[in-house]
Amino acid sequence: FSKLNVKKDNVVEQIGNILITGASFAYDGNTWFSKVCKALGVKGYNKAFSGESIKNTAVKMHNGTLYSKAEFEDFDTLFIMHVHNQDVCDETDLQENYTDYEVSASMSYSQAYDYVLKRYAAECYAAKDDSTSKWYGTQCGKPCKVVCMTHWHDARTIFNDSIRRLKEKWGFGLVELDKEIGFSKNQVHPVTNAQVSVIHAQDTEVIDGVTYGWHPSRATDAYIQ
């Protein structure tokens, strides 16, 4: 994120508060999200939970437990960082309306993303008719601002490619960290002769027979953080 300053009638408006949902790359054990919020001067609601997936987010939205009404009124951007190496833009078995889904852990990753995006858009629009909402009486309701993220490096090609296709479909914001991280799977480290991501990680994973960094180093001053 970059800070957005818009001068209007001598008032400086900033990017608003952010709610993040995700798994181990986004939860509080990592510090990058809190650093972002501090740098922007905004409030961050961290709902990420290690070991969960976008399917858990869908279930929580279905149950009304992902965020409270007060939080919904207060955060401006829904930030999704579920980056498991799955196809999230498979058009097979998608439903036209989010209410048509049987929401459960057996959903596909594509169905779960589709449910979350459609439901959040519907909740934002419904705020225009909610007399207790600050967006009551407006034409569009709460502005539906969503930001997603690639994996922290470019080895998870299934996810990274499909989240880009999903961005083209929906038009949400996408933080392309895999393009900006400073290294690529296309070149090994000239000293270690291993993937560069390994030296920035606390553990490893194997994709297509190649060992890459899995969870990034979590120290506050770590490069990835």
C-alpha positions in Angstrom: 0.0 0.0 0.0 1.0 3.6 -0.5 -0.4 6.5 1.4 -3.1 8.3 -0.5 -3.3 12.0 0.2 -6.1 13.9 -1.5 -6.4 17.6 -0.8 -10.1 18.7 -0.9 -11.3 21.9 0.6 -8.0 22.1 2.6 -8.7 18.7 4.2 -6.3 15.9 3.7 -8.1 12.5 3.4 -6.1 9.3 4.0 -6.6 5.7 3.1 -9.0 4.2 5.6 -8.8 1.4 8.1 -8.1 -2.2 6.9 -9.4 -5.6 7.8 -7.2 -8.5 6.8 -8.2 -12.2 6.6 -5.6 -14.8 5.8 -3.5 -17.6 7.3 0.0 -18.0 8.6 1.5 -15.4 6.2 -0.9 -12.7 7.5 -1.5 -13.6 11.2 -0.1 -11.5 14.1 3.1 -13.6 14.3 4.2 -11.7 11.2 4.7 -8.0 11.6 4.4 -6.6 8.0 0.7 -5.9 8.3 1.0 -4.0 11.6 4.0 -2.1 10.0 1.8 -1.1 7.0 -1.0 0.1 9.3 1.4 2.1 11.4 3.1 3.7 8.4 -0.3 4.6 7.0 -1.7 5.9 10.3 -4.7 3.6 10.1 -6.4 1.0 12.3 -5.8 -2.6 11.3 -8.2 -5.5 12.1 -6.2 -8.7 11.8 -8.5 -11.7 11.5 -5.9 -14.0 10.0 -5.4 -17.4 11.6 -2.6 -19.8 11.0 -3.7 -23.0 9.2 -6.9 -21.6 7.8 -7.8 -21.0 4.1 -10.2 -18.9 2.1 -12.8 -21.7 2.8 -12.6 -20.8 6.5 -13.2 -17.1 5.7 -16.2 -18.1 3.6 -17.6 -20.1 6.6 -17.0 -17.2 9.0 -18.8 -14.8 6.6 -21.6 -17.2 6.3 -21.9 -17.5 10.1 -21.5 -13.7 10.6 -18.4 -14.1 12.7 -15.6 -12.7 10.4 -16.3 -9.1 11.6 -18.8 -7.4 13.8 -21.2 -4.7 12.7 -19.1 -2.1 14.4 -16.0 -3.3 12.6 -17.8 -3.4 9.3 -18.7 0.3 9.8 -15.2 1.2 10.7 -12.9 -0.6 8.2 -12.7 0.7 4.6 -10.8 -2.1 2.8 -11.1 -5.8 3.0 -7.6 -7.3 2.5 -7.5 -11.0 1.5 -4.2 -12.8 1.9 -5.1 -16.5 1.5 -2.3 -17.6 -0.9 -2.4 -21.4 -0.9 -1.1 -22.8 -4.2 -4.5 -23.6 -5.6 -6.5 -22.4 -8.6 -8.8 -19.7 -7.3 -10.3 -18.8 -10.7 -11.8 -22.0 -11.9 -15.2 -21.2 -13.4 -16.5 -24.7 -12.8 -19.4 -25.0 -10.4 -19.6 -21.3 -9.5 -23.0 -20.1 -8.5 -24.7 -17.0 -9.8 -25.7 -15.8 -6.4 -23.7 -16.2 -3.2 -26.9 -17.4 -1.5 -26.9 -20.5 -3.7 -23.7 -21.9 -2.2 -23.7 -24.6 0.4 -20.9 -23.0 2.5 -18.6 -25.6 4.1 -15.0 -26.7 4.2 -15.7 -28.9 1.2 -16.1 -26.0 -1.1 -13.4 -25.5 -3.8 -10.9 -22.6 -3.4 -12.5 -20.9 -6.4 -16.0 -21.3 -5.0 -14.9 -19.9 -1.6 -13.3 -16.9 -3.2 -16.4 -16.4 -5.3 -18.6 -16.6 -2.2 -16.5 -14.1 -0.2 -16.3 -11.6 -3.0 -20.0 -11.8 -3.9 -21.2 -11.7 -0.3 -19.0 -8.8 0.7 -20.2 -6.8 -2.3 -23.8 -7.6 -1.3 -23.2 -6.6 2.3 -21.6 -3.3 1.2 -24.5 -2.5 -1.1 -27.1 -3.4 1.5 -25.7 -0.7 3.8 -27.6 1.9 1.8 -30.9 0.5 3.2 -29.6 0.0 6.8 -30.9 2.9 8.9 -28.1 2.1 11.5 -25.3 2.5 8.9 -23.4 5.6 8.2 -24.0 4.8 4.5 -27.8 4.8 4.9 -29.5 6.6 2.1 -26.5 6.7 -0.2 -26.7 5.4 -3.8 -24.0 2.6 -3.6 -23.9 1.8 0.1 -20.5 1.2 1.6 -17.8 1.4 -1.1 -16.7 -2.1 -1.9 -12.9 -1.9 -1.7 -11.1 -5.3 -1.8 -7.3 -5.9 -2.1 -5.7 -9.3 -2.6 -2.1 -10.4 -2.7 0.1 -12.7 -4.5 2.3 -15.2 -2.6 5.4 -13.5 -1.2 7.5 -14.9 -4.0 6.9 -16.2 -7.5 7.2 -20.0 -7.0 3.5 -20.6 -6.3 2.6 -20.2 -9.9 -0.8 -21.9 -9.7 -2.0 -19.4 -7.2 -0.2 -16.3 -8.5 -1.5 -16.9 -12.1 -5.0 -17.6 -11.0 -5.3 -14.6 -8.6 -4.3 -12.4 -11.5 -7.1 -13.9 -13.6 -9.5 -13.3 -10.7 -8.3 -9.7 -10.5 -9.1 -9.2 -14.2 -12.5 -10.7 -13.6 -13.4 -8.6 -10.6 -11.2 -5.5 -10.8 -10.0 -5.6 -7.2 -6.6 -4.2 -6.1 -3.7 -6.7 -6.2 -0.4 -6.3 -4.4 2.0 -8.1 -6.7 4.6 -8.8 -4.1 6.1 -11.6 -6.2 7.2 -9.0 -8.8 8.6 -6.6 -6.2 10.3 -8.8 -3.7 13.7 -8.4 -5.2 14.4 -12.0 -6.5 12.8 -14.7 -8.7 12.6 -18.4 -8.9 14.2 -18.0 -12.3 17.7 -17.5 -10.8 19.3 -19.3 -7.9 21.5 -17.6 -5.4 25.1 -17.2 -6.8 26.6 -18.4 -3.5 24.3 -21.0 -2.1 23.2 -22.3 -5.5 19.7 -22.7 -4.0 16.5 -20.7 -4.4 17.0 -17.2 -3.0 13.7 -17.5 -1.1 15.3 -20.1 1.2 17.6 -17.6 2.9 14.6 -15.4 3.7 12.5 -18.2 5.2 12.3 -20.2 8.5 11.3 -23.4 6.7 11.0 -24.8 3.2 8.5 -26.4 0.8 9.0 -28.4 -2.4 7.1 -27.4 -5.6 7.7 -29.5 -8.7 10.8 -31.0 -7.2 12.4 -27.7 -6.3 13.0 -26.5 -2.7 11.8 -23.0 -2.0 11.3 -20.8 1.1 7.9 -21.5 2.7 7.1 -19.3 5.8 9.2 -16.1 5.7 11.4 -15.1 8.6 9.2 -13.5 11.2 11.7 -11.3 13.1 10.5 -7.7 13.2 13.6 -6.6 11.4 13.6 -9.4 8.9 13.9 -8.4 5.2 10.6 -9.9 4.2 8.7 -8.2 7.1 
